[in-house]
Every structure is written in structure tokens, then in C-alpha cells.
Amino acid sequence: MIDGVSYVSHEDPAWRGENNYLAMVDLVPFDLRGMVEQLWLREVDEGNGYEIRCIPFYVYGLSLGDIVGKDESETVKQLIRKSGRRVLRVLFAEPRPVADGRSALRRAVGSAGLLSEWNGDRHVAIDVPDISVMQPIFDSVQGEIGSRTAFWEWSDSRVFRSA
């Protein structure tokens, strides 16, 4: 935390490349005051558009592959074009139950050939290029969701807004 701001970073972006940029998204519009998420981007339109190269953990309305615009302060300011992908986010609550679903979820994501990024060991963002492959993912965490030891949401349940 620097100057009262908590930074959320992506240590292993799904589509990390050689020529990536970093830009920030203020999370205030999503009721996360004092938090900023750092996104990995790749320039696609000579400074007029940037492709998101990581799977957003907290920002709503953005997904892997979306094209965004940023300002001179390296802040994402607008969504230019959707990629057609979605993000499913799962948060595992504490304390952990005996039947911990994290391993089952990791196996299901791997078996489905999906990309995911973990923020710590309790919060995962899963790239969803095609909803038809998601049933094993849902099945892997259904028990914990039913017992309220895990929670899920779609990142597009709210639209992207900049601060």
C-alpha cells in the first residue's frame, strides 16, 4: 500500500508478451475506494487502442482481449470494443472447510483448457471464451457455493466506468 492506496497487480498475466504496457483502473466506481487495479495491455492501434492481456480481478465490465483507451496518466478511461469473452470470479471465504474446493476448481479449469489467474490463494479470475465449457467449473465449486464458503460473480454483471 502506497499513500493509502492498495494496488492489485497481476503477477502472471494470461497473455503476457514482450511489448506490454501497464495501466491503472481506479476501482472507486465499483465501490472499492482506495483500491487500484493494474492491467497489462498491448498496443493495437498506434496509441489509440490497447488490448487487455490479463484477466481482471476486480474491475467490472472488462475481460481478456477487450480493447480499451487510456489517458496520458496511464489510466484506463474507456472501453472501445468487447472481445466476446467473459470473466468468472470466485472468492473462497475463510475459514476453509475440510472439503476445500480450490484443488477441484484448478483441475476443472485445467481440464477445460481455460486460462485463469489467482490473486493470492482465495480469489481466482477465469477467462470464459465460450460459456458451453463451464458446467465442470460450476460443478467443482457448487458444494462450497451452497454452503457459502465460496462466492462467484460475472465481471460483466456491471458495466465498465472510469473514475
C-alpha positions as CSV (number, residue, x, y, z in Angstrom):
1,M,0.0,0.0,0.0
2,I,1.4,3.4,-1.0
3,D,-0.2,6.7,0.1
4,G,-3.3,4.9,1.4
5,V,-3.9,3.2,-1.9
6,S,-4.0,-0.6,-2.3
7,Y,-2.6,-1.8,-5.6
8,V,-4.0,-5.0,-7.1
9,S,-1.4,-6.5,-9.5
10,H,-1.3,-9.4,-11.9
11,E,1.9,-11.4,-11.3
12,D,1.4,-13.8,-14.1
13,P,-0.9,-12.3,-16.8
14,A,-2.6,-14.8,-19.1
15,W,-1.3,-13.3,-22.3
16,R,2.0,-11.7,-21.1
17,G,4.1,-10.6,-24.0
18,E,7.3,-8.7,-24.7
19,N,5.8,-5.4,-25.6
20,N,3.2,-4.9,-22.9
21,Y,2.1,-1.7,-21.1
22,L,0.8,-1.3,-17.6
23,A,-2.2,0.9,-16.9
24,M,-4.3,1.5,-13.8
25,V,-8.0,1.3,-13.2
26,D,-9.4,3.2,-10.2
27,L,-11.9,0.9,-8.5
28,V,-13.9,3.7,-6.9
29,P,-16.8,3.3,-9.4
30,F,-17.1,-0.3,-8.3
31,D,-17.4,0.6,-4.6
32,L,-13.7,-0.3,-3.8
33,R,-12.5,3.1,-2.5
34,G,-8.7,3.3,-2.1
35,M,-8.0,0.4,-4.5
36,V,-6.4,0.5,-7.9
37,E,-6.1,-2.5,-10.3
38,Q,-3.0,-2.6,-12.6
39,L,-3.9,-4.1,-16.0
40,W,-1.4,-5.4,-18.6
41,L,-2.1,-4.0,-22.1
42,R,-0.7,-4.4,-25.6
43,E,-0.9,-1.6,-28.1
44,V,-3.1,-2.5,-31.1
45,D,-3.9,0.8,-32.8
46,E,-0.9,3.2,-32.6
47,G,-1.7,4.6,-29.2
48,N,-5.5,4.7,-29.8
49,G,-6.3,1.2,-28.5
50,Y,-4.9,-1.3,-26.2
51,E,-5.8,-5.0,-25.8
52,I,-6.2,-6.3,-22.2
53,R,-3.6,-9.1,-21.6
54,C,-4.7,-10.2,-18.1
55,I,-7.9,-11.4,-16.5
56,P,-9.3,-8.6,-14.4
57,F,-9.8,-9.5,-10.7
58,Y,-11.9,-6.5,-9.5
59,V,-12.8,-4.1,-12.3
60,Y,-16.2,-4.7,-13.8
61,G,-17.1,-4.8,-17.5
62,L,-13.7,-5.7,-18.8
63,S,-12.3,-9.0,-20.0
64,L,-9.2,-10.6,-21.5
65,G,-8.9,-9.3,-25.1
66,D,-11.1,-6.3,-24.8
67,I,-9.8,-3.1,-26.4
68,V,-9.6,-0.1,-24.1
69,G,-8.3,3.5,-24.3
70,K,-6.1,5.1,-21.7
71,D,-5.1,8.7,-20.9
72,E,-1.7,10.3,-20.6
73,S,-1.6,9.4,-16.9
74,E,-1.7,5.7,-17.9
75,T,-5.2,5.2,-16.6
76,V,-7.8,3.1,-18.5
77,K,-10.6,5.6,-19.3
78,Q,-12.8,3.8,-21.8
79,L,-13.9,0.5,-23.3
80,I,-13.6,0.7,-27.1
81,R,-14.5,-2.9,-28.1
82,K,-15.5,-6.1,-26.4
83,S,-13.7,-9.3,-27.2
84,G,-16.7,-11.5,-26.7
85,R,-15.0,-13.2,-23.7
86,R,-16.3,-13.1,-20.1
87,V,-14.7,-13.4,-16.7
88,L,-16.0,-15.7,-13.9
89,R,-14.6,-14.7,-10.5
90,V,-14.6,-17.0,-7.4
91,L,-13.7,-16.0,-3.9
92,F,-13.1,-18.7,-1.3
93,A,-14.0,-17.5,2.2
94,E,-12.1,-18.1,5.4
95,P,-12.0,-20.3,7.4
96,R,-11.6,-23.0,4.8
97,P,-13.9,-26.1,5.2
98,V,-12.4,-29.6,5.3
99,A,-13.7,-30.2,1.8
100,D,-11.7,-27.4,0.2
101,G,-12.8,-26.8,-3.4
102,R,-9.8,-24.9,-4.7
103,S,-8.0,-28.0,-6.0
104,A,-11.1,-29.3,-7.7
105,L,-11.6,-25.9,-9.3
106,R,-7.9,-25.8,-10.5
107,R,-8.4,-29.3,-12.0
108,A,-11.6,-28.3,-13.7
109,V,-10.1,-25.2,-15.2
110,G,-7.1,-27.2,-16.5
111,S,-9.3,-30.0,-17.9
112,A,-11.5,-27.4,-19.7
113,G,-8.4,-25.7,-21.2
114,L,-9.3,-22.4,-19.7
115,L,-7.0,-19.6,-18.6
116,S,-7.1,-18.3,-15.0
117,E,-5.2,-16.0,-12.7
118,W,-5.1,-16.2,-8.9
119,N,-4.9,-13.2,-6.6
120,G,-3.5,-14.9,-3.5
121,D,-4.8,-18.3,-2.8
122,R,-8.5,-17.5,-2.3
123,H,-9.5,-15.3,-5.3
124,V,-9.4,-16.6,-8.9
125,A,-10.5,-14.9,-12.2
126,I,-11.3,-17.4,-15.0
127,D,-11.3,-16.4,-18.7
128,V,-14.5,-17.7,-20.4
129,P,-14.2,-17.6,-24.2
130,D,-17.2,-20.0,-24.6
131,I,-19.9,-20.4,-21.9
132,S,-20.6,-24.0,-23.2
133,V,-17.5,-25.4,-21.4
134,M,-18.4,-24.0,-18.0
135,Q,-20.5,-26.8,-16.4
136,P,-17.5,-28.7,-14.9
137,I,-16.3,-25.4,-13.5
138,F,-19.6,-24.7,-11.8
139,D,-19.8,-28.3,-10.6
140,S,-16.4,-28.1,-9.0
141,V,-17.4,-25.3,-6.6
142,Q,-21.1,-25.9,-6.3
143,G,-20.8,-27.5,-2.8
144,E,-18.9,-24.5,-1.4
145,I,-21.2,-22.0,-3.0
146,G,-24.2,-23.9,-1.5
147,S,-22.5,-23.8,2.0
148,R,-21.5,-20.2,1.5
149,T,-17.8,-20.8,1.8
150,A,-17.2,-19.6,-1.8
151,F,-18.9,-16.9,-3.8
152,W,-18.9,-16.2,-7.5
153,E,-19.8,-13.4,-9.9
154,W,-19.5,-12.5,-13.6
155,S,-17.3,-9.5,-14.1
156,D,-19.8,-8.2,-16.7
157,S,-22.6,-8.0,-14.1
158,R,-21.8,-4.3,-14.1
159,V,-20.6,-2.0,-16.9
160,F,-17.1,-0.5,-17.0
161,R,-16.9,3.0,-15.8
162,S,-13.8,5.1,-15.1
163,A,-13.4,7.4,-12.1
